Amino acid sequence: MGDSVIKQLEEAAGFIKKIYPHAPQAGIVLGSGIGNLVAEIQVEKEIEYADIPHFPVATVKGHSGKLIFGSINGKKIVAMAGRFHYYEGYSVQQVVFPIRVMKFLGIKILLISNAAGGTNTSFQVGDLMIITDHISFFTVNPLIGANNELLGPRFPDMSEPYNRKLIAKAKTVANRLGIPVKEGIYTGVTGPTFETRAEYRLIHFAGGDAVGMSTVQEVIAAVHMGIEVFAMSIITDIGIREDDNIITHEEVLREAKNAEPRLTAIFKELLDEL
């Protein structure tokens, strides 16, 4: 992570600033089937990933590929419509590149959504889970390699990867809106296979409440750079069940779409609280 990465980030951010000169306060990452928050944005500019220097391009069904600039409740935001995953064949540096670009554009807060499998036996399909912590041991850390102090410290503290004040605000918002929310620990894995029953049990016993193929690398990169993070999962399947349930990507997208209006409402009101 030498000077070449900083140069790439500066070139990408510089290209974007020429098109959209305003500094966004918050960044938003939209997960699988969770794109309708875009409808709440007063869109001012859209930039295709393919047009941005050094940006990867999204390949997964359910993800589009553009940065959307505008405002929600008067707050300037930049939203990633489509994220990047390690399982697509991207390097971990490519996966977190857009997060770093958003920091270079000026964001101070990052809101992340994802679809996840439940490993907490009390969860139900369609539940919303505020992520309070994560387990990242099952995927590749994006900070491996030479550290550049311009991005952050060599050994960043991860005792509070998900900002407690933002969590408290989100719980207040959810309560005010009458939307039930769970809280739990998200476990990041590489994918692209859904977990075996033994792997679901392992994650459950390790303390994970949900499992997914994204988010933790983005969060590590964000915390490294001093960004405050809030993240929420839609529980799209319960992998810990012992019956003959078979999980498909289509099922994940369907359940994410069904639960999305509730997640969107919380994100929108949370932005209003900032």
C-alpha positions as CSV (number, residue, x, y, z in Angstrom):
1,M,0.0,0.0,0.0
2,G,2.6,2.5,-1.1
3,D,2.6,5.8,-2.8
4,S,1.0,4.3,-5.9
5,V,-2.2,3.6,-4.1
6,I,-2.4,7.2,-2.8
7,K,-1.8,8.4,-6.4
8,Q,-4.6,6.3,-7.6
9,L,-6.9,7.5,-4.9
10,E,-6.0,11.1,-5.6
11,E,-6.6,10.6,-9.4
12,A,-10.0,8.9,-8.8
13,A,-11.1,11.6,-6.3
14,G,-9.8,14.4,-8.5
15,F,-11.8,13.1,-11.5
16,I,-15.0,12.9,-9.4
17,K,-14.5,16.4,-7.9
18,K,-14.3,17.9,-11.4
19,I,-17.8,16.5,-12.1
20,Y,-19.3,16.9,-8.6
21,P,-17.4,19.6,-6.5
22,H,-19.5,19.3,-3.3
23,A,-18.1,17.3,-0.3
24,P,-20.4,14.6,0.9
25,Q,-20.9,14.2,4.6
26,A,-21.8,10.5,4.5
27,G,-21.1,7.5,2.3
28,I,-23.6,4.7,1.8
29,V,-22.9,1.2,0.6
30,L,-26.0,-0.7,-0.7
31,G,-26.0,-4.5,-0.6
32,S,-27.6,-7.3,-2.6
33,G,-31.2,-6.4,-3.5
34,I,-31.0,-3.3,-1.3
35,G,-31.0,-0.5,-3.9
36,N,-34.3,1.3,-3.3
37,L,-32.7,3.8,-0.9
38,V,-31.6,5.5,-4.2
39,A,-35.2,6.5,-4.6
40,E,-34.9,8.7,-1.5
41,I,-31.9,10.5,-2.8
42,Q,-32.3,13.9,-4.4
43,V,-29.9,12.9,-7.1
44,E,-27.5,15.6,-8.4
45,K,-25.0,13.5,-10.3
46,E,-24.4,9.9,-11.2
47,I,-21.0,8.6,-12.3
48,E,-20.5,5.1,-13.7
49,Y,-17.8,3.1,-12.0
50,A,-16.4,2.3,-15.5
51,D,-15.7,6.0,-16.0
52,I,-13.7,6.6,-12.8
53,P,-9.9,6.0,-13.0
54,H,-8.7,2.8,-11.2
55,F,-12.3,1.8,-10.1
56,P,-13.3,-1.8,-10.4
57,V,-16.6,-2.7,-12.1
58,A,-19.4,-4.6,-10.5
59,T,-20.2,-8.1,-11.9
60,V,-22.9,-9.5,-9.6
61,K,-26.6,-9.8,-10.3
62,G,-28.5,-7.5,-7.9
63,H,-25.7,-4.9,-8.0
64,S,-25.5,-2.0,-10.4
65,G,-22.3,0.0,-10.8
66,K,-22.3,3.7,-10.2
67,L,-21.6,6.4,-7.6
68,I,-24.7,8.5,-6.9
69,F,-24.3,12.0,-5.5
70,G,-27.0,14.1,-4.0
71,S,-28.8,14.7,-0.7
72,I,-31.2,12.9,1.7
73,N,-33.0,15.1,4.2
74,G,-30.6,17.9,3.3
75,K,-27.5,15.9,4.0
76,K,-25.0,15.6,1.2
77,I,-24.3,12.0,0.5
78,V,-22.5,9.7,-1.9
79,A,-24.0,6.2,-2.4
80,M,-22.4,3.1,-3.9
81,A,-25.0,1.4,-6.0
82,G,-23.2,-1.9,-6.2
83,R,-20.2,-3.0,-4.2
84,F,-17.3,-5.2,-4.9
85,H,-16.6,-8.7,-3.4
86,Y,-13.4,-10.6,-2.9
87,Y,-15.2,-13.7,-4.4
88,E,-15.5,-11.9,-7.7
89,G,-11.8,-12.2,-8.2
90,Y,-10.9,-8.7,-7.1
91,S,-8.0,-8.1,-4.9
92,V,-8.8,-7.0,-1.4
93,Q,-7.3,-3.6,-2.3
94,Q,-9.8,-3.3,-5.1
95,V,-12.7,-4.2,-2.8
96,V,-11.9,-1.3,-0.4
97,F,-10.8,1.2,-3.0
98,P,-14.2,2.9,-3.3
99,I,-14.3,3.3,0.5
100,R,-11.0,5.1,0.4
101,V,-12.1,7.2,-2.5
102,M,-15.2,8.3,-0.5
103,K,-12.9,9.3,2.4
104,F,-10.8,11.4,-0.1
105,L,-14.1,13.0,-1.2
106,G,-14.7,14.1,2.4
107,I,-17.1,11.6,4.1
108,K,-16.9,11.4,7.9
109,I,-19.6,8.7,8.3
110,L,-20.2,5.5,6.4
111,L,-23.6,3.6,6.4
112,I,-23.4,0.0,5.2
113,S,-26.2,-2.5,4.3
114,N,-26.0,-6.1,3.4
115,A,-27.9,-9.3,3.1
116,A,-26.8,-12.0,5.6
117,G,-27.6,-15.5,6.7
118,G,-28.7,-16.0,10.3
119,T,-26.7,-18.1,12.7
120,N,-28.6,-16.9,15.7
121,T,-31.4,-19.4,16.3
122,S,-33.7,-16.7,17.6
123,F,-33.6,-14.8,14.3
124,Q,-36.2,-15.0,11.6
125,V,-36.1,-14.4,7.9
126,G,-36.7,-10.7,7.3
127,D,-35.2,-9.5,10.6
128,L,-33.1,-6.4,10.6
129,M,-29.9,-6.7,12.6
130,I,-27.8,-3.7,13.7
131,I,-24.2,-4.9,13.5
132,T,-22.5,-4.2,16.9
133,D,-19.2,-6.1,16.1
134,H,-17.7,-8.4,13.6
135,I,-15.5,-11.5,13.2
136,S,-13.1,-11.0,10.3
137,F,-10.8,-14.1,10.7
138,F,-12.5,-16.0,7.8
139,T,-11.6,-13.5,5.1
140,V,-8.5,-11.5,4.0
141,N,-7.6,-8.3,5.9
142,P,-7.3,-5.3,3.5
143,L,-4.5,-3.8,5.6
144,I,-2.0,-6.6,4.9
145,G,1.1,-5.3,3.2
146,A,3.0,-2.1,3.6
147,N,1.1,0.6,5.5
148,N,0.8,4.2,4.3
149,E,0.5,6.6,7.2
150,L,-1.4,9.0,5.0
151,L,-4.4,6.5,5.2
152,G,-4.0,5.4,8.8
153,P,-1.9,3.8,11.5
154,R,-0.1,0.4,11.0
155,F,-2.0,-1.2,13.9
156,P,-5.5,0.4,14.0
157,D,-7.6,-0.1,17.1
158,M,-10.7,-2.2,16.3
159,S,-12.4,-2.2,19.8
160,E,-15.3,-0.2,18.4
161,P,-15.5,-0.8,14.6
162,Y,-19.2,0.1,14.7
163,N,-19.8,3.5,16.3
164,R,-21.8,3.2,19.5
165,K,-23.3,6.7,19.2
166,L,-24.6,5.8,15.7
167,I,-26.0,2.5,17.0
168,A,-27.8,4.3,19.8
169,K,-29.3,6.9,17.3
170,A,-30.4,4.1,15.0
171,K,-32.1,2.2,17.8
172,T,-33.9,5.4,18.8
173,V,-35.0,6.0,15.2
174,A,-36.2,2.4,14.8
175,N,-38.2,2.7,18.0
176,R,-39.8,5.9,16.9
177,L,-40.7,4.3,13.5
178,G,-42.1,1.2,15.2
179,I,-39.6,-1.0,13.4
180,P,-38.3,-4.0,15.4
181,V,-34.5,-4.4,15.1
182,K,-32.1,-7.1,16.4
183,E,-28.5,-6.5,17.3
184,G,-25.6,-8.9,16.7
185,I,-22.2,-9.9,15.5
186,Y,-21.6,-10.2,11.7
187,T,-19.1,-12.8,10.5
188,G,-17.4,-12.1,7.2
189,V,-16.5,-15.0,4.9
190,T,-15.0,-15.1,1.4
191,G,-17.9,-16.9,-0.4
192,P,-19.1,-17.5,-3.1
193,T,-20.4,-20.7,-1.7
194,F,-23.1,-20.5,0.9
195,E,-22.0,-22.0,4.1
196,T,-22.2,-25.7,4.9
197,R,-24.3,-26.8,7.9
198,A,-21.0,-27.4,9.8
199,E,-19.7,-23.9,9.0
200,Y,-23.0,-22.4,10.1
201,R,-22.6,-24.2,13.4
202,L,-19.0,-23.2,13.8
203,I,-19.9,-19.5,13.3
204,H,-22.8,-19.9,15.7
205,F,-20.5,-21.4,18.4
206,A,-17.8,-18.7,17.7
207,G,-20.3,-16.0,18.7
208,G,-21.5,-14.9,15.2
209,D,-25.2,-14.0,14.8
210,A,-25.1,-13.6,11.0
211,V,-22.7,-14.4,8.2
212,G,-22.1,-12.8,4.8
213,M,-19.6,-12.2,2.1
214,S,-19.0,-8.5,2.4
215,T,-18.8,-5.5,4.8
216,V,-15.9,-6.5,7.2
217,Q,-13.2,-5.5,4.7
218,E,-15.0,-2.2,4.0
219,V,-15.3,-1.5,7.7
220,I,-11.7,-2.3,8.4
221,A,-10.6,0.1,5.7
222,A,-13.0,2.8,6.9
223,V,-12.0,2.6,10.6
224,H,-8.3,2.6,9.5
225,M,-9.0,6.1,8.0
226,G,-11.0,7.4,10.9
227,I,-14.5,7.1,9.4
228,E,-17.4,6.4,11.8
229,V,-19.3,3.3,10.7
230,F,-22.9,2.1,11.1
231,A,-24.0,-1.1,9.4
232,M,-27.2,-3.2,9.2
233,S,-28.0,-6.6,7.9
234,I,-31.2,-8.0,6.5
235,I,-31.5,-11.6,7.6
236,T,-32.4,-13.3,4.3
237,D,-32.1,-16.9,5.4
238,I,-31.6,-19.0,8.5
239,G,-28.7,-21.2,7.7
240,I,-28.4,-22.7,11.3
241,R,-31.7,-24.7,10.8
242,E,-31.3,-28.5,10.7
243,D,-34.1,-29.1,8.2
244,D,-33.5,-29.5,4.5
245,N,-33.6,-25.8,3.6
246,I,-31.5,-25.0,0.5
247,I,-30.4,-21.4,0.1
248,T,-30.3,-19.7,-3.2
249,H,-29.2,-16.2,-4.4
250,E,-32.7,-15.6,-5.7
251,E,-34.2,-16.3,-2.3
252,V,-31.7,-13.9,-0.7
253,L,-32.6,-11.1,-3.2
254,R,-36.3,-11.7,-2.7
255,E,-36.1,-11.5,1.1
256,A,-33.8,-8.5,0.9
257,K,-36.3,-6.7,-1.3
258,N,-39.2,-7.5,1.1
259,A,-37.3,-6.1,4.1
260,E,-35.8,-3.2,2.3
261,P,-38.4,-0.5,3.0
262,R,-37.8,-0.9,6.7
263,L,-34.0,-0.6,6.4
264,T,-34.4,2.4,4.0
265,A,-36.7,4.2,6.5
266,I,-34.1,3.7,9.3
267,F,-31.2,4.9,7.1
268,K,-33.1,7.9,5.9
269,E,-34.1,9.0,9.5
270,L,-30.6,8.3,10.8
271,L,-29.1,10.6,8.2
272,D,-31.5,13.2,9.4
273,E,-30.1,12.8,12.9
274,L,-26.5,13.4,11.9
